[in-house]
């Protein structure tokens, strides 16, 4: 009985942790997985993370779950490469947001330690 209760509690905690989201705010997201990457018609990039973001203002109307790298960002090609590598290798990234709209300034492959 005790073991079964602990297993159920552990499963419930795992589900609640995986369903969590990160509110949009300036600063670092230390570790997240890239789950979708979108190249926009304006030349920028939107991407979705897990755990999910909330409250972002993305390019091209992708909604509050997507972070944005604008086409004018001087490191857009490097950031795009890191996001693709992380996605393909199923590795975490660290992401630095410039503002509360999830505008990306920096990305670190492997997360931020």
C-alpha positions as CSV (number, residue, x, y, z in Angstrom):
1,X,0.0,0.0,0.0
2,X,2.8,2.4,1.0
3,X,4.7,1.7,-2.2
4,X,1.6,2.2,-4.4
5,X,0.9,5.6,-2.8
6,X,4.5,6.7,-3.4
7,X,4.3,5.6,-7.0
8,X,1.1,7.6,-7.5
9,X,2.5,10.6,-5.8
10,X,5.7,10.5,-7.9
11,X,3.6,10.2,-11.1
12,X,1.4,13.1,-10.1
13,X,4.5,15.3,-9.4
14,X,6.0,14.3,-12.8
15,X,2.8,15.2,-14.6
16,X,2.5,18.6,-12.8
17,X,6.1,19.4,-13.5
18,X,5.9,18.6,-17.2
19,X,2.7,20.7,-17.5
20,X,4.3,23.8,-16.0
21,X,5.0,27.0,-18.0
22,X,7.4,29.8,-17.8
23,X,6.0,33.3,-17.7
24,X,7.5,35.8,-20.1
25,X,10.1,38.0,-18.4
26,X,13.6,39.4,-19.1
27,X,16.5,37.2,-18.1
28,X,17.6,33.6,-18.5
29,X,15.7,30.4,-18.9
30,X,18.4,28.0,-17.7
31,X,17.3,24.8,-19.5
32,X,14.5,24.0,-21.9
33,X,14.0,21.7,-24.9
34,X,13.2,23.1,-28.3
35,X,10.0,21.5,-29.6
36,X,9.2,23.6,-32.7
37,X,11.0,26.1,-34.9
38,X,9.3,28.4,-37.4
39,X,11.0,30.7,-39.9
40,X,8.7,33.7,-40.5
41,X,8.0,35.5,-43.7
42,X,9.8,38.6,-42.4
43,X,13.0,36.6,-42.0
44,X,12.9,36.1,-38.2
45,X,12.5,32.9,-36.2
46,X,9.9,31.8,-33.7
47,X,10.4,28.8,-31.5
48,X,8.5,26.9,-28.8
49,X,10.1,25.4,-25.8
50,X,9.3,22.8,-23.1
51,X,8.5,23.7,-20.5
52,X,6.2,26.1,-22.4
53,X,6.4,29.8,-22.3
54,X,3.4,32.0,-21.6
55,X,2.6,35.6,-22.2
56,X,5.0,36.1,-25.2
57,X,4.4,38.5,-28.1
58,X,5.7,36.6,-31.1
59,X,6.2,37.6,-34.7
60,X,3.6,36.8,-37.4
61,X,0.9,36.0,-34.9
62,X,2.2,32.7,-33.6
63,X,0.9,33.4,-30.1
64,X,2.0,33.6,-26.5
65,X,3.9,30.3,-26.4
66,X,6.6,31.3,-29.0
67,X,9.8,33.2,-28.4
68,X,11.1,35.4,-31.2
69,X,14.5,36.2,-32.9
70,X,13.9,39.2,-35.1
71,X,15.4,39.4,-38.5
72,X,17.5,42.5,-37.5
73,X,19.3,40.5,-34.8
74,X,23.0,40.4,-35.7
75,X,23.4,36.8,-34.5
76,X,20.2,35.3,-36.1
77,X,22.1,32.8,-38.2
78,X,24.1,31.5,-35.2
79,X,21.0,31.3,-33.0
80,X,19.1,29.5,-35.7
81,X,22.0,27.0,-36.0
82,X,22.0,26.4,-32.2
83,X,18.3,25.9,-32.1
84,X,18.4,23.4,-35.0
85,X,21.3,21.5,-33.4
86,X,19.5,21.4,-30.0
87,X,16.3,20.2,-31.6
88,X,17.9,17.5,-33.7
89,X,20.1,16.2,-30.8
90,X,17.3,16.5,-28.2
91,X,19.6,18.7,-26.1
92,X,18.5,21.5,-23.8
93,X,19.2,25.2,-24.5
94,X,19.6,28.2,-22.2
95,X,17.8,31.3,-23.6
96,X,18.2,34.9,-22.6
97,X,15.2,37.2,-23.1
98,X,15.7,40.9,-23.6
99,X,12.2,41.8,-22.5
100,X,8.8,40.5,-21.3
101,X,7.8,39.7,-24.9
102,X,10.3,36.8,-25.2
103,X,12.6,38.6,-27.6
104,X,15.7,36.5,-27.7
105,X,19.2,38.0,-27.3
106,X,21.3,34.9,-26.6
107,X,21.1,31.1,-26.8
108,X,23.4,28.5,-25.2
109,X,23.5,24.9,-26.5
110,X,23.4,22.4,-23.6
111,X,21.6,24.8,-21.2
112,X,23.1,27.3,-18.9
113,X,25.0,26.0,-15.9
